[in-house]
Amino acid sequence: MLNKTYKSISVIFLITIGIKLIDIIKNLIMASKMGVSNNADVFSALIAVPDSLLVLVGIDSIRGVVNSEYSTLYSDKKFDSIQNSFNNLFKIILIFSFPIFLLLFIFNNEIISIMFPGFSGMKKDLAVQISYFIFPVFIFKAIGGFVQSIYNSTKRFYYPVILSSLISISMIISIFIPYKNDNIIFNLSIAYLTGNILIVIFMLANFKNLDLSINFKLPQFDELTKKIIKSCGSITILVLFNQLFLSSRMFFASYYGEGSISSLNYSSAITTFITALAFNSIFSVLLSNMSSLDLIKDSAEIKKLYLGTIEIILYIFIPFAGIFILFDTDIIKLFYFRGNFDSEAIVKVSYPFFWDSLSIISWILYIIPTAFFLAMKKYKILTIYGSISYLIGVFLNYYLSDRFGYYGVAIASFITTLLYGCFLLYKSGKVLNGLGEFYNKLLKIYFCGIVPFVIIYLLKIYYLSNILENNSLLLLIAGSFCFIIIYFVCTLFFKVNYLKNIKNYIKF
């Protein structure tokens, strides 16, 4: 199971790299066209609303629960149960989400006022206008997220990942055609809606390969459907606090004027390239396969898969975090410094970028344990520790934004995810009867990241920057090469080098 899991992860990882490159191209063109501006702020803020509301009303939580429950049934070959439950849940989601969609459409002005109180005047008017194109995305994301969980639970991991590129492709095309109302933000908003619609159409069109069909009977609450809804209900508090935490980021940042929200978005877009690779490649595969192992009560293999995944992902991503922090402005310049994105924008983005880079590590420490507890059906643990973490995070968003400005919410995100990750790791140690050896490896991996960080930091200050001060690309390449070499030697010395394991897993 371990080799099979990592081979699936490797394939999705390679597919995701290609898709994220398309996403990067989209972000670069958008940054060049809009810069750090009111247009960028409005678009960045509004596209987060459908996702926020999906979490708030509990629809988003169905994905993880369905993946966990259906993966177990699929391994047990109970296909009829999946068919019946799917039909019921699909229609329940449609019936539940349509009135919410209408409320979004009718009360868009009031919703924007509540979520982004710092928007006023022309900025507020623009947000209201484009909300007519962005808010309908809610209903398509509700359907698309649920259907994707079906694909993942039946081991069809690749198709949904490939389809996700349709959003970026639609948005890139929209930039090169005449702008509606002479404003690029309208084209981007329409394209964002179009991409989400296309994803749902193609997912449903391919359902015959899943041996599933949609009937037109009224939904029935069979035992499996009741169990899934009950499980979602058990993490409702977690979902509410998570959304309160995420919404409070934009709420407080909206008060800091032009460029505050878009600076946060541009910063996280770079680091999200790394975390999205991990999430798209790992989360669904790990959750599905651990659920299958839980069916046969193979706790030894679950522990090996769970802890081994954390070790390997940290081994891969620690160099990225270190290099991002060391060469922050050089990386931001290479990504964005063109068109309407000027040197002042570079400075604004660099403040949250430091903390977003650190968050790569804290993100790994909580997202993989989240997959573990979902697979083990221990939803209560996620609710208790997640709710505590997110409540603290809401306070930190307020306190740190008040103290440091708009980028205080980036600091709060790092602290919150780190706290949540530590809680879940501690609790998983209780479930798995101790993680002593794992903690020892974890400390060694971190130490192996700190050593090259300190060395390259000193080299950059006293040597590299003086030689390559006007060439960000060469400075980044030279510094990254030195970092990776030192890191590789350290991991060999401390016997936490997973390169051979990774090579074995990507042999198809």
Secondary structure as GFF3:
##gff-version 3
##sequence-region A 1 508
A	DSSP	alpha_helix	2	34	.	.	.	ID=ss1
A	DSSP	alpha_helix	38	46	.	.	.	ID=ss2
A	DSSP	alpha_helix	48	56	.	.	.	ID=ss3
A	DSSP	alpha_helix	59	75	.	.	.	ID=ss4
A	DSSP	alpha_helix	79	106	.	.	.	ID=ss5
A	DSSP	alpha_helix	108	115	.	.	.	ID=ss6
A	DSSP	alpha_helix	121	134	.	.	.	ID=ss7
A	DSSP	alpha_helix	137	153	.	.	.	ID=ss8
A	DSSP	alpha_helix	158	163	.	.	.	ID=ss9
A	DSSP	alpha_helix	165	175	.	.	.	ID=ss10
A	DSSP	three_ten_helix	180	182	.	.	.	ID=ss11
A	DSSP	alpha_helix	184	205	.	.	.	ID=ss12
A	DSSP	three_ten_helix	207	210	.	.	.	ID=ss13
A	DSSP	alpha_helix	223	234	.	.	.	ID=ss14
A	DSSP	alpha_helix	236	253	.	.	.	ID=ss15
A	DSSP	three_ten_helix	254	256	.	.	.	ID=ss16
A	DSSP	alpha_helix	260	278	.	.	.	ID=ss17
A	DSSP	pi_helix	279	283	.	.	.	ID=ss18
A	DSSP	alpha_helix	284	295	.	.	.	ID=ss19
A	DSSP	alpha_helix	299	326	.	.	.	ID=ss20
A	DSSP	alpha_helix	328	336	.	.	.	ID=ss21
A	DSSP	alpha_helix	343	375	.	.	.	ID=ss22
A	DSSP	alpha_helix	379	404	.	.	.	ID=ss23
A	DSSP	alpha_helix	408	431	.	.	.	ID=ss24
A	DSSP	alpha_helix	436	459	.	.	.	ID=ss25
A	DSSP	pi_helix	460	464	.	.	.	ID=ss26
A	DSSP	alpha_helix	465	467	.	.	.	ID=ss27
A	DSSP	alpha_helix	472	493	.	.	.	ID=ss28
A	DSSP	alpha_helix	499	505	.	.	.	ID=ss29
###
